[in-house]
Amino acid sequence: MKVLHLGKFDGDVGGIERYLRALLGGLPADIVAVNLVANDVARTDEHRQYRYLTVLAASHGIVASVAVAPSMPLLARRLYRQHRFDIVHLHFPDPLGQLTAMMLPRSVKRVISWHSDIIKQRTALAVYRSFLDAFVRDADAIIGATPQHFSSSQQMAKGKPGQLREVIPYGFDPEALGWGDAARATRARLAPERGGRPRIFTVGRHVYYKGFDVLIRAMRAVDAELWIGGRGPLTESLRRVAQEAGVAERVRFVGFIPDAELIAYYDACDVFCMPSTERAEQFGLVQLEAMHCAKPVVATRLGTGVEYVTLDEVTGLLVEPGNEPELAQALNRLLGDPALRTRLGEAGRRRVAEEFSVRQMVDKTVALYRRLVPGR
């Protein structure tokens, strides 16, 4: 069986990129996978860095969160002539991926992983909506990482008769967050930097829906250090928020953290916080990373899969999005109660191992593929 994945980007590592690397890297040998993504430069290229072929389409920037990569549909047609794909697997929202998939013969089965509704780009959605609905209705299968991906979506059209809809949780790969030489060296470097205060850690792309500004302002009522990993278009404005809130001396922007070092940052914190404010946050793979490291999570009630991952009062605490006092209260509660941190952290570690393995994600996805293309 041959499957073309239409990923999004191949630059900074985000949730969908991590998901794709775990999924495609775990596929059995009898499934040939190609990942077609937008490059971060105006050059077409390819590599096998992650055990499967990644083809990068030249990109000329990003407009409304969509890569301007006009060569992608032509590359998909060329790849189809080479491989004769049985399935094209898309990752929504992604108008460019949809356009690319439409350039392939309709005999190629269409699978959509529905990661999120379109939240911010309302004007663009108004133009795009009819094309989105028609494509979703005609898809052969739709995957959601949690039941909430289906129940809370306001944009997922009703499917055609026989369309498969499956809940397949994202998988966490413990080996991708292991204690290698780089992680041990980072732990040794971070240890002397710990002051007398407890430490809160958060990480992700610095974009509008992550709520980092809310967390920074909440730090006015929390006597702790805040370490923010990642980078993005809002990095400089977040630095200004810290200055204006009077907490800049306790907020550290650590920048992009390589995968090989990431576990050291989780290890060094007392609490992990994911303060997302918009429904664009549908899951939050970083929660799984923190839970694997037995760290309690403070997250937000968005009505999305976030609440499927972090169970309130079981593996962490949930607060209302954008509510700075409530967020500060939850952080202070955990920081002031070591026994509660341990109980929630250990429950999180067990939940990740039992419910969010890469093996279950790969096996369920492969089973779906084989239902769509029996005998291959």
MIKEPA-608709 format. One record per residue: y, z, x of N, C-alpha, C in turn; residue number from 0; residue in one letter. Coordinates in steps of 0.05 Angstrom, whole numbers, always signed. Atoms other than C-alpha are relative to their C-alpha. Layout:
% residues N
R_n_yy_n_zz_n_xx_ca_yy_ca_zz_ca_xx_c_yy_c_zz_c_xx_i_aa
R_Y_Z_X_Y_Z_X_Y_Z_X_NUM_A $
...
//
This chain:
% residues 376
R_n_yy_n_zz_n_xx_ca_yy_ca_zz_ca_xx_c_yy_c_zz_c_xx_i_aa
R_-24_+0_+17_+0_+0_+0_+25_+0_+18_0_M $
R_-25_+2_-15_+70_-17_+24_+24_+8_-17_1_K $
R_-22_-12_+16_+132_+21_+2_+26_-3_+16_2_V $
R_-27_+1_-12_+206_+7_+16_+16_+23_-12_3_L $
R_-18_-20_+9_+250_+68_+12_+29_-9_+6_4_H $
R_-28_+6_-4_+324_+58_+2_+15_+26_+3_5_L $
R_-14_-25_-6_+353_+119_+36_+30_-5_-1_6_G $
R_-29_+3_+1_+427_+130_+43_+12_-2_+28_7_K $
R_-13_+0_-26_+450_+148_+113_-21_+8_+22_8_F $
R_+17_-7_-23_+419_+158_+182_+16_+14_+21_9_D $
R_-17_-15_-19_+475_+198_+215_-5_+29_-2_10_G $
R_+3_-29_+3_+488_+272_+202_-23_+6_-19_11_D $
R_+23_-7_+17_+428_+306_+172_+9_+16_-24_12_V $
R_-5_-14_+25_+435_+325_+99_-26_+4_-15_13_G $
R_+24_-7_+15_+387_+347_+45_-18_-24_-6_14_G $
R_+17_+23_+7_+363_+278_+24_-12_-12_+26_15_I $
R_+11_+10_-25_+355_+257_+97_-24_+17_+9_16_E $
R_+23_-18_-7_+311_+318_+110_-24_-5_-18_17_R $
R_+22_+6_+19_+271_+305_+47_-15_-25_+7_18_Y $
R_+12_+26_-7_+259_+233_+67_-17_+2_+25_19_L $
R_+15_-2_-26_+237_+250_+138_-26_+15_-4_20_R $
R_+25_-15_+5_+187_+302_+113_-19_-17_-17_21_A $
R_+18_+15_+18_+160_+256_+58_-12_-24_+15_22_L $
R_+11_+24_-13_+154_+192_+99_-17_+7_+24_23_L $
R_+16_-8_-23_+129_+228_+160_-27_+11_-7_24_G $
R_+26_-11_+8_+73_+259_+119_-18_-19_-16_25_G $
R_+16_+19_+15_+48_+196_+84_-26_-7_+15_26_L $
R_+25_+7_-14_-25_+178_+98_+2_-28_+13_27_P $
R_-1_+24_-17_-40_+121_+146_-3_-26_-16_28_A $
R_+4_+25_+15_-59_+72_+91_+24_-7_-17_29_D $
R_-25_+7_+13_+12_+73_+63_+21_-7_+22_30_I $
R_-20_+9_-19_+62_+33_+104_+27_+4_-13_31_V $
R_-26_-6_+11_+133_+58_+93_+22_-11_+18_32_A $
R_-24_+9_-14_+199_+27_+113_+24_+13_-13_33_V $
R_-24_-13_+11_+265_+64_+104_+24_-17_+7_34_N $
R_-24_+17_-4_+326_+19_+95_+24_+17_-8_35_L $
R_-23_-18_+4_+391_+58_+103_+25_-14_+11_36_V $
R_-25_+9_-12_+464_+46_+119_+4_+13_+27_37_A $
R_-6_-11_-26_+483_+54_+191_+28_+14_-1_38_N $
R_-27_-12_-1_+544_+95_+211_+20_-16_+16_39_D $
R_-17_+19_-14_+572_+36_+250_-5_-28_-11_40_V $
R_+2_+28_+10_+582_-38_+237_-20_-16_+17_41_A $
R_+21_+13_-15_+516_-57_+270_-27_+4_-13_42_R $
R_+27_-2_+11_+447_-73_+244_-19_+7_+22_43_T $
R_+18_-10_-21_+392_-37_+282_-25_+10_-14_44_D $
R_+24_-13_+10_+324_-5_+274_-12_+18_+21_45_E $
R_+14_-18_-19_+282_+51_+304_-24_+12_-13_46_H $
R_+23_-14_+10_+217_+89_+297_+1_+29_+9_47_R $
R_-3_-27_-9_+244_+157_+315_-16_+20_-16_48_Q $
R_+13_-19_+17_+210_+191_+257_-28_-10_-10_49_Y $
R_+28_+8_+6_+140_+158_+258_-2_-22_-21_50_R $
R_+0_+23_+18_+160_+103_+209_+24_-17_+7_51_Y $
R_-22_+18_-7_+206_+43_+213_+24_+6_-17_52_L $
R_-26_-2_+13_+279_+56_+196_+17_-24_+8_53_T $
R_-18_+23_-4_+323_-5_+188_+28_+8_-9_54_V $
R_-28_-9_+6_+398_+8_+191_+17_-25_-5_55_L $
R_-18_+21_+8_+445_-39_+155_+28_+6_+10_56_A $
R_-27_-4_-10_+513_-49_+186_+19_+10_-22_57_A $
R_-18_-11_+21_+565_-7_+149_+29_-1_+10_58_S $
R_-29_+2_-6_+640_-14_+146_+16_+22_-13_59_H $
R_-14_-23_+12_+658_+54_+118_-14_+9_-25_60_G $
R_+11_-12_+25_+647_+93_+54_+22_+0_-21_61_I $
R_-19_+0_+23_+682_+83_-13_-14_+14_-23_62_V $
R_+11_-15_+23_+670_+133_-70_-29_+9_+6_63_A $
R_+25_-11_-10_+612_+163_-30_-22_-22_+2_64_S $
R_+19_+22_-3_+578_+94_-26_+6_-15_+25_65_V $
R_-4_+14_-25_+568_+60_+41_+7_-29_-6_66_A $
R_-7_+28_+2_+601_-8_+48_-18_-15_+19_67_V $
R_+20_+13_-17_+539_-44_+75_-10_-25_-15_68_A $
R_+6_+24_+16_+539_-114_+44_-25_-14_+9_69_P $
R_+24_+14_-9_+480_-137_+86_-25_+13_-10_70_S $
R_+24_-14_+8_+432_-87_+56_-18_-16_-19_71_M $
R_+17_+16_+17_+408_-131_-2_-15_-23_+15_72_P $
R_+12_+22_-15_+395_-189_+46_-22_+11_+19_73_L $
R_+20_-12_-17_+358_-143_+94_-25_+8_-16_74_L $
R_+22_-7_+17_+315_-119_+36_-17_-24_-6_75_A $
R_+15_+24_+5_+296_-190_+19_-16_-10_+24_76_R $
R_+14_+8_-24_+279_-205_+91_-24_+18_+5_77_R $
R_+22_-19_-4_+236_-142_+96_-22_-5_-21_78_L $
R_+21_+6_+20_+201_-161_+31_-17_-24_+9_79_Y $
R_+15_+23_-9_+182_-228_+60_-20_+8_+22_80_R $
R_+17_-9_-22_+153_-191_+120_-23_+17_-10_81_Q $
R_+20_-21_+7_+116_-135_+84_-12_-3_-28_82_H $
R_+10_+2_+28_+107_-155_+10_-4_+27_-12_83_R $
R_+1_-27_+10_+123_-86_-15_-12_+2_-28_84_F $
R_+11_-6_+27_+85_-57_-75_+20_+16_-16_85_D $
R_-18_-20_+13_+138_-4_-90_+26_+1_+15_86_I $
R_-26_-6_-11_+212_+5_-79_+8_+28_-11_87_V $
R_-6_-28_+8_+232_+79_-80_+29_+5_+6_88_H $
R_-28_-4_-3_+305_+94_-92_+7_+30_-2_89_L $
R_-9_-28_+0_+345_+158_-85_+28_+1_-12_90_H $
R_-25_+1_+16_+399_+167_-138_+15_+26_+2_91_F $
R_-16_+24_+6_+457_+168_-144_+5_-18_+24_92_P $
R_-3_+19_-22_+462_+105_-103_+3_-28_-11_93_D $
R_-4_+27_+11_+494_+42_-133_-8_-22_+20_94_P $
R_+7_+20_-19_+483_+4_-68_-31_-3_+1_95_L $
R_+29_+2_+1_+409_+21_-70_-10_-14_-24_96_G $
R_+8_+14_+25_+405_-2_-142_+4_-30_+3_97_Q $
R_-6_+29_-4_+438_-69_-124_-21_-12_+19_98_L $
R_+20_+10_-20_+390_-76_-65_-27_-4_-14_99_T $
R_+26_+2_+14_+329_-62_-108_-1_-24_-19_100_A $
R_-1_+22_+20_+351_-114_-159_-4_-27_+14_101_M $
R_+4_+25_-15_+346_-167_-104_-30_-6_+6_102_M $
R_+29_+3_-5_+270_-156_-100_-13_-10_-25_103_L $
R_+14_+9_+24_+220_-188_-147_-6_+24_-19_104_P $
R_+5_-22_+19_+209_-147_-211_-29_+9_+1_105_R $
R_+28_-8_-3_+135_-145_-194_-2_+25_+18_106_S $
R_-1_-24_-17_+154_-91_-143_+7_+24_-18_107_V $
R_-4_-24_+17_+147_-24_-179_+24_+16_+9_108_K $
R_-25_-14_-6_+211_+16_-183_-4_+30_-5_109_R $
R_+1_-30_+2_+209_+92_-169_+28_+10_+7_110_V $
R_-26_-12_-5_+273_+133_-173_-5_+30_+4_111_I $
R_-3_-29_-4_+280_+202_-142_+29_+8_-9_112_S $
R_-26_-7_+11_+336_+232_-184_+10_+26_+13_113_W $
R_-9_-24_-14_+372_+279_-137_+24_+13_-13_114_H $
R_-24_-11_+12_+436_+288_-176_+13_-20_-19_115_S $
R_-18_+17_+15_+482_+261_-230_+24_-7_+18_116_D $
R_-25_+6_-13_+547_+229_-208_+21_+19_-12_117_I $
R_-18_-21_+10_+598_+285_-213_+29_-6_+4_118_I $
R_-29_+2_-7_+663_+269_-178_+12_-27_-7_119_K $
R_-11_+27_+2_+670_+194_-183_+0_-10_-29_120_Q $
R_+1_+5_+29_+684_+192_-258_+10_-28_-7_121_R $
R_-10_+27_+6_+725_+128_-258_-20_-21_+8_122_T $
R_+21_+19_-9_+672_+91_-218_-24_+1_-19_123_A $
R_+23_-3_+18_+618_+119_-264_+5_-15_-26_124_L $
R_-5_+13_+25_+653_+91_-325_-5_-30_+2_125_A $
R_+5_+28_-5_+648_+21_-295_-30_-5_+4_126_V $
R_+27_+4_-9_+578_+31_-268_-21_+9_-21_127_Y $
R_+19_-13_+17_+546_+69_-326_-20_-18_-15_128_R $
R_+18_+18_+15_+518_+11_-366_-22_-12_+18_129_S $
R_+20_+11_-19_+484_-18_-304_-20_+22_+8_130_F $
R_+17_-22_-7_+457_+51_-286_-20_+5_-23_131_L $
R_+18_-5_+22_+428_+62_-356_-22_-21_-3_132_D $
R_+20_+22_+2_+394_-6_-358_-21_+3_+22_133_A $
R_+19_-2_-22_+362_+5_-290_-18_+24_-4_134_F $
R_+17_-24_+4_+338_+75_-306_-20_-4_-23_135_V $
R_+18_+6_+23_+309_+53_-373_-24_-17_+9_136_R $
R_+20_+20_-8_+270_-2_-338_-17_+10_+24_137_D $
R_+15_-10_-23_+245_+40_-279_-29_+6_-8_138_A $
R_+28_-5_+5_+170_+50_-273_-6_+30_+2_139_D $
R_+4_-29_-2_+175_+124_-253_+25_+13_+10_140_A $
R_-22_-16_-9_+227_+178_-243_-11_+27_+10_141_I $
R_+9_-25_-11_+217_+239_-199_+24_+19_+0_142_I $
R_-20_-21_-2_+257_+304_-206_-12_+23_+16_143_G $
R_+11_-21_-17_+250_+361_-156_-5_+26_-15_144_A $
R_+4_-24_+17_+254_+414_-211_+1_-9_-29_145_T $
R_-4_+7_+29_+249_+415_-287_+29_-4_-8_146_P $
R_-28_+1_+7_+324_+425_-288_+12_-27_+7_147_Q $
R_-10_+27_-6_+334_+356_-256_-1_-18_-25_148_H $
R_+2_+16_+24_+311_+327_-322_+16_+13_-23_149_F $
R_-12_-13_+23_+336_+380_-371_+30_+2_+1_150_S $
R_-29_-4_-3_+406_+387_-343_+15_-26_+4_151_S $
R_-14_+25_-6_+421_+314_-328_+14_-11_-25_152_S $
R_-15_+12_+22_+475_+283_-371_+2_-31_+3_153_Q $
R_-2_+29_-5_+465_+213_-343_-27_-14_+2_154_Q $
R_+26_+13_-3_+390_+200_-341_-7_-12_-27_155_M $
R_+6_+14_+25_+377_+148_-395_-30_+4_-7_156_A $
R_+28_-1_+9_+314_+150_-437_-15_-24_+11_157_K $
R_+15_+21_-13_+259_+110_-404_-16_-18_-20_158_G $
R_+16_+18_+16_+218_+52_-430_-27_+12_-6_159_K $
R_+27_-10_+5_+149_+65_-461_-18_-2_+25_160_P $
R_+17_+1_-24_+100_+83_-406_+13_+9_+26_161_G $
R_-13_-9_-25_+152_+106_-356_-10_+27_+7_162_Q $
R_+9_-26_-10_+126_+163_-313_+23_+17_+8_163_L $
R_-21_-20_-9_+169_+225_-304_-15_+24_+10_164_R $
R_+15_-20_-14_+143_+275_-254_+19_+20_+14_165_E $
R_-13_-21_-16_+168_+342_-226_-16_+3_+26_166_V $
R_+12_-3_-26_+154_+342_-152_+20_+15_+18_167_I $
R_-19_-16_-16_+188_+399_-114_+3_-11_+28_168_P $
R_-4_+6_-28_+219_+384_-47_-18_+17_+17_169_Y $
R_+18_-15_-18_+175_+405_+11_+15_+10_+24_170_G $
R_-12_-11_-24_+195_+450_+68_-21_-1_+23_171_F $
R_+18_+2_-23_+164_+436_+137_+6_+22_+20_172_D $
R_-5_-21_-19_+159_+500_+178_+2_-10_+29_173_P $
R_-1_+10_-28_+147_+459_+241_+27_-12_+7_174_E $
R_-27_+11_-5_+216_+427_+233_+21_+22_+5_175_A $
R_-18_-23_-4_+247_+497_+238_-15_+20_+17_176_L $
R_+17_-17_-17_+206_+525_+296_+15_+12_+24_177_G $
R_-12_-13_-23_+220_+568_+356_-8_-14_+26_178_W $
R_+4_+15_-25_+222_+517_+412_+19_+11_+21_179_G $
R_-17_-9_-22_+258_+523_+478_+29_+1_-7_180_D $
R_-29_+1_+7_+325_+502_+449_+7_+23_-19_181_A $
R_-6_-22_+18_+321_+553_+393_+0_+27_+14_182_A $
R_+0_-26_-15_+302_+610_+440_+25_+3_+18_183_R $
R_-24_-1_-16_+359_+591_+486_+25_+6_-17_184_A $
R_-23_-5_+18_+408_+591_+427_+0_+29_-9_185_T $
R_+1_-29_+8_+383_+659_+404_+10_+18_+22_186_R $
R_-10_-16_-23_+396_+687_+473_+30_-3_+3_187_A $
R_-29_+4_-3_+465_+657_+473_+15_+14_-23_188_R $
R_-13_-12_+23_+482_+683_+403_-1_+31_+1_189_L $
R_+4_-29_+1_+457_+754_+415_+24_+16_+10_190_A $
R_-23_-15_-9_+516_+778_+457_+25_-4_-16_191_P $
R_-24_+6_+16_+565_+748_+408_+2_+17_-25_192_E $
R_+0_-16_+24_+545_+796_+353_+18_+24_+3_193_R $
R_-18_-23_-1_+600_+846_+340_-11_+23_-16_194_G $
R_+9_-23_+15_+598_+909_+300_-4_-6_-30_195_G $
R_+2_+7_+28_+601_+873_+233_-26_-15_-6_196_R $
R_+22_+17_+8_+543_+843_+194_+9_-29_-1_197_P $
R_-6_+29_-1_+538_+767_+192_-11_-15_-24_198_R $
R_+7_+19_+21_+537_+717_+135_-1_-27_+11_199_I $
R_+2_+27_-10_+514_+647_+149_-1_-20_-23_200_F $
R_+2_+23_+19_+523_+582_+110_+1_-25_+16_201_T $
R_+1_+25_-15_+512_+510_+130_-2_-23_-20_202_V $
R_+1_+24_+17_+521_+441_+99_+23_-18_+6_203_G $
R_-23_+18_-4_+567_+381_+97_+25_+12_-13_204_R $
R_-25_-11_+10_+639_+401_+87_+12_-19_-20_205_H $
R_-9_+18_+21_+650_+366_+21_+7_+18_-24_206_V $
R_-13_-15_+22_+682_+386_-45_-18_+19_-15_207_Y $
R_+16_-16_+18_+623_+414_-83_-15_+23_+13_208_Y $
R_+15_-22_-14_+596_+461_-29_+13_+27_-4_209_K $
R_-12_-25_+6_+646_+515_-47_+6_+18_+24_210_G $
R_-6_-16_-24_+660_+537_+24_+27_+13_-1_211_F $
R_-27_-12_+3_+733_+549_+6_-2_+26_-16_212_D $
R_+3_-24_+16_+711_+599_-47_-12_+23_+17_213_V $
R_+12_-20_-17_+667_+635_+3_+20_+12_+20_214_L $
R_-19_-9_-20_+722_+638_+55_+20_+20_-13_215_I $
R_-19_-18_+13_+771_+669_+5_-13_+26_-9_216_R $
R_+15_-24_+8_+717_+718_-19_-2_+19_+24_217_A $
R_+2_-17_-24_+714_+744_+53_+23_+20_+3_218_M $
R_-21_-20_-1_+779_+780_+41_-9_+27_-10_219_R $
R_+11_-25_+11_+738_+832_+4_-27_+7_+13_220_A $
R_+26_-5_-13_+677_+831_+51_+5_+6_+29_221_V $
R_-4_-7_-28_+677_+867_+118_-24_-10_+16_222_D $
R_+22_+13_-14_+632_+818_+154_+11_-25_+15_223_A $
R_-6_+26_-13_+632_+756_+199_-12_-22_-18_224_E $
R_+10_+24_+13_+623_+688_+167_-3_-23_+20_225_L $
R_+4_+23_-17_+592_+632_+207_-6_-24_-18_226_W $
R_+3_+24_+16_+598_+563_+177_-10_-23_+17_227_I $
R_+11_+22_-15_+553_+508_+204_+5_-27_-14_228_G $
R_-4_+27_+11_+561_+433_+193_+28_-10_+5_229_G $
R_-26_+12_-2_+621_+388_+189_+4_-20_-22_230_R $
R_-5_+20_+21_+653_+337_+143_+29_-5_-4_231_G $
R_-28_+8_+5_+717_+310_+113_+19_+24_-6_232_P $
R_-16_-22_+7_+741_+379_+92_+2_+22_+22_233_L $
R_+1_-21_-21_+731_+416_+158_+27_+11_+6_234_T $
R_-26_-10_-8_+804_+420_+177_+14_+15_-23_235_E $
R_-12_-15_+22_+826_+440_+107_-13_+27_-4_236_S $
R_+14_-26_+1_+774_+496_+108_+11_+19_+21_237_L $
R_-13_-17_-21_+804_+521_+173_+27_+11_-10_238_R $
R_-25_-9_+11_+871_+524_+138_-3_+21_-21_239_R $
R_+6_-20_+20_+841_+562_+80_-5_+27_+13_240_V $
R_+6_-25_-14_+815_+614_+129_+26_+13_+11_241_A $
R_-26_-10_-11_+884_+620_+161_+17_+12_-23_242_Q $
R_-17_-9_+22_+920_+626_+94_-12_+25_-13_243_E $
R_+13_-24_+12_+869_+678_+69_+1_+24_+18_244_A $
R_-1_-22_-19_+880_+720_+131_-26_+9_+11_245_G $
R_+27_-7_-10_+807_+719_+152_-9_-17_+23_246_V $
R_+8_+20_-20_+808_+667_+207_-14_+14_+24_247_A $
R_+12_-14_-23_+789_+719_+260_-29_+7_-6_248_E $
R_+27_-7_+7_+724_+733_+222_-16_-24_-10_249_R $
R_+13_+24_+9_+707_+661_+203_-4_-19_+24_250_V $
R_+5_+17_-23_+674_+618_+256_-12_-26_-10_251_R $
R_+11_+27_+6_+663_+543_+248_-17_-8_+24_252_F $
R_+18_+5_-23_+602_+530_+292_-6_-30_+3_253_V $
R_+5_+29_-3_+600_+454_+280_-28_-8_-8_254_G $
R_+27_+11_+5_+539_+410_+274_-21_+15_+16_255_F $
R_+22_-15_-13_+475_+448_+290_-24_-17_+1_256_I $
R_+24_+16_-2_+417_+408_+317_-24_+14_-13_257_P $
R_+23_-11_+12_+351_+418_+281_-15_+20_+18_258_D $
R_+15_-16_-19_+320_+446_+344_+12_+28_+4_259_A $
R_-14_-26_-4_+371_+504_+344_+4_+15_-26_260_E $
R_-9_-11_+26_+379_+517_+270_-12_+27_-6_261_L $
R_+13_-25_+7_+328_+573_+263_+13_+24_+14_262_I $
R_-14_-22_-14_+367_+615_+314_+24_+10_-16_263_A $
R_-23_-8_+16_+427_+616_+267_-9_+16_-25_264_Y $
R_+11_-15_+23_+385_+638_+207_-9_+28_+10_265_Y $
R_+10_-25_-11_+353_+691_+251_+22_+20_+6_266_D $
R_-23_-17_-8_+421_+717_+273_+16_+11_-24_267_A $
R_-17_-9_+23_+448_+728_+202_-15_+22_-16_268_C $
R_+11_-20_+18_+438_+784_+152_-4_-11_-29_269_D $
R_+1_+12_+27_+451_+743_+89_+7_-30_+2_270_V $
R_-8_+28_+2_+452_+668_+74_+14_-5_-27_271_F $
R_-15_+5_+25_+502_+642_+23_+3_-30_-4_272_C $
R_-5_+28_+8_+504_+575_-14_+18_+1_-24_273_M $
R_-19_-5_+21_+568_+580_-55_+8_-25_-16_274_P $
R_-7_+26_+13_+566_+511_-88_+13_+4_-27_275_S $
R_-17_-3_+24_+614_+500_-145_-4_-22_-21_276_T $
R_+3_+23_+18_+592_+434_-177_-29_-7_-4_277_E $
R_+28_+8_+6_+529_+406_-209_-10_-21_+19_278_R $
R_+10_+18_-21_+526_+356_-152_-21_+14_+17_279_A $
R_+20_-16_-14_+486_+412_-119_-23_+4_-18_280_E $
R_+22_-1_+18_+420_+401_-152_-24_+16_+10_281_Q $
R_+23_-14_-12_+373_+438_-105_+8_+18_+22_282_F $
R_-8_-16_-24_+398_+461_-37_-23_+6_+18_283_G $
R_+22_-4_-18_+344_+452_+15_+5_+23_+20_284_L $
R_-7_-22_-18_+381_+502_+59_-10_+26_-10_285_V $
R_+12_-25_+11_+357_+556_+11_-28_+4_+10_286_Q $
R_+27_-3_-10_+286_+541_+31_-1_+8_+29_287_L $
R_-1_-7_-28_+304_+545_+104_+5_+30_+4_288_E $
R_-7_-28_-2_+336_+613_+95_-23_+18_-11_289_A $
R_+22_-16_+11_+279_+639_+51_-24_+0_+19_290_M $
R_+22_+1_-20_+228_+616_+103_+5_+20_+22_291_H $
R_-7_-20_-21_+265_+660_+153_+4_+28_-11_292_C $
R_-1_-27_+13_+261_+719_+104_+28_+10_-3_293_A $
R_-28_-8_+5_+336_+719_+91_+6_-1_-30_294_K $
R_-8_+1_+28_+362_+738_+22_+22_-21_-4_295_P $
R_-19_+21_+6_+403_+683_-11_+19_+8_-22_296_V $
R_-20_-2_+22_+467_+688_-51_+8_-29_-7_297_V $
R_-6_+27_+9_+475_+624_-92_+14_+2_-27_298_A $
R_-16_+1_+25_+509_+602_-157_-16_-11_-23_299_T $
R_+13_+9_+25_+488_+591_-229_+14_-26_-8_300_R $
R_-11_+27_+6_+500_+516_-237_-14_-13_-23_301_L $
R_+16_+13_+20_+448_+502_-290_-17_-22_+11_302_G $
R_+15_+21_-14_+412_+459_-238_-25_+12_+13_303_T $
R_+23_-10_-14_+351_+465_-194_+5_+22_+20_304_G $
R_-6_-22_-18_+388_+515_-150_-13_+26_-11_305_V $
R_+11_-24_+13_+365_+568_-200_-31_+0_-1_306_E $
R_+29_+2_-2_+293_+543_-194_-9_+9_+27_307_Y $
R_+7_-7_-28_+294_+555_-119_+5_+30_+4_308_V $
R_-7_-28_-3_+331_+622_-115_-2_+14_-26_309_T $
R_+4_-15_+25_+306_+669_-168_+16_+26_+1_310_L $
R_-19_-23_+1_+358_+721_-188_-15_+26_+1_311_D $
R_+12_-26_-4_+339_+791_-165_-29_+0_+10_312_E $
R_+27_+3_-10_+273_+764_-138_+1_-9_+29_313_V $
R_-3_+10_-28_+290_+722_-76_+29_+0_+9_314_T $
R_-28_+0_-6_+366_+729_-79_+16_+9_-23_315_G $
R_-18_-6_+21_+426_+739_-122_+16_-24_-9_316_L $
R_-15_+22_+10_+461_+689_-167_+26_+9_-12_317_L $
R_-27_-7_+11_+535_+690_-185_+12_-25_-13_318_V $
R_-13_+22_+13_+581_+647_-226_+15_-17_+20_319_E $
R_-14_+17_-19_+608_+586_-188_+30_+4_-1_320_P $
R_-29_-2_-2_+679_+593_-163_+11_+28_-5_321_G $
R_-9_-27_+6_+682_+668_-178_+0_+16_+25_322_N $
R_-2_-14_-26_+708_+699_-114_-7_+30_-1_323_E $
R_+7_-28_+1_+704_+772_-136_-30_+5_-4_324_P $
R_+28_-4_+5_+633_+765_-162_-16_-7_+25_325_E $
R_+14_+8_-25_+612_+729_-98_+3_+22_+21_326_L $
R_-4_-22_-19_+643_+784_-55_-17_+24_-7_327_A $
R_+16_-23_+9_+608_+837_-97_-29_-3_+7_328_Q $
R_+28_+5_-6_+540_+804_-88_-5_+2_+30_329_A $
R_+3_-1_-29_+550_+797_-13_+1_+29_+9_330_L $
R_-2_-28_-7_+572_+870_-7_-24_+16_-8_331_N $
R_+24_-14_+9_+513_+893_-47_-23_-3_+19_332_R $
R_+22_+5_-19_+464_+860_+0_+6_+12_+28_333_L $
R_-7_-10_-26_+501_+879_+63_-2_+30_+2_334_L $
R_+1_-29_+1_+502_+951_+41_-28_+12_-6_335_G $
R_+26_-9_+8_+428_+955_+23_-22_-14_+16_336_D $
R_+20_+13_-16_+379_+938_+79_-27_-3_-14_337_P $
R_+26_+1_+13_+318_+954_+36_+0_-24_-20_338_A $
R_-1_+22_+19_+341_+904_-17_-1_-26_+15_339_L $
R_+1_+25_-16_+353_+851_+36_-29_-6_+8_340_R $
R_+28_+4_-9_+282_+861_+62_-18_-8_-23_341_T $
R_+17_+7_+23_+250_+859_-7_+5_-29_-9_342_R $
R_-6_+28_+10_+286_+795_-29_-8_-20_+21_343_L $
R_+7_+19_-21_+276_+762_+39_-30_-5_+2_344_G $
R_+29_+4_-1_+201_+774_+40_-10_-15_-24_345_E $
R_+7_+15_+24_+195_+749_-31_+6_-29_+2_346_A $
R_-8_+28_-5_+232_+686_-11_-19_-14_+18_347_G $
R_+18_+12_-19_+186_+674_+47_-27_-7_-14_348_R $
R_+25_+5_+14_+125_+679_+2_+4_-24_-20_349_R $
R_-5_+21_+19_+156_+633_-50_+0_-27_+13_350_R $
R_-1_+25_-14_+170_+578_+0_-28_-9_+7_351_V $
R_+28_+7_-8_+98_+580_+26_-17_-8_-23_352_A $
R_+17_+5_+23_+68_+579_-43_+8_-23_-17_353_E $
R_-10_+20_+20_+112_+531_-82_+13_-25_+13_354_E $
R_-17_+22_-11_+150_+485_-33_-11_-11_+26_355_F $
R_+12_+11_-24_+101_+459_+19_+5_-30_+1_356_S $
R_-1_+29_-3_+108_+389_+47_-25_-13_-11_357_V $
R_+26_+11_+8_+35_+378_+32_+0_-6_-30_358_R $
R_+0_+4_+28_+44_+387_-43_+19_-23_-7_359_Q $
R_-19_+21_+5_+105_+341_-42_-12_-27_+6_360_M $
R_+12_+25_-8_+69_+286_-4_-23_-7_-19_361_V $
R_+24_+6_+17_+4_+292_-45_+8_-9_-28_362_D $
R_-8_+7_+27_+40_+289_-112_+14_-27_+0_363_K $
R_-14_+26_-1_+83_+230_-90_-20_-22_+4_364_T $
R_+21_+21_-5_+23_+191_-64_-16_-4_-26_365_V $
R_+15_+3_+25_-15_+206_-129_+16_-17_-20_366_A $
R_-16_+16_+17_+44_+177_-167_+0_-30_+8_367_L $
R_+1_+27_-10_+45_+115_-123_-26_-13_-9_368_Y $
R_+26_+12_+6_-29_+104_-135_-4_-5_-30_369_R $
R_+1_+5_+29_-21_+110_-210_+15_-26_-7_370_R $
R_-15_+24_+5_+31_+55_-207_-13_-25_+11_371_L $
R_+13_+23_-13_-9_+10_-161_-29_+7_+5_372_V $
R_+28_-8_-3_-82_+26_-174_-16_-20_+18_373_P $
R_+18_+17_-17_-133_-1_-124_+12_-8_+26_374_G $
R_-12_+6_-26_-85_-6_-65_-1_+24_+17_375_R $
//
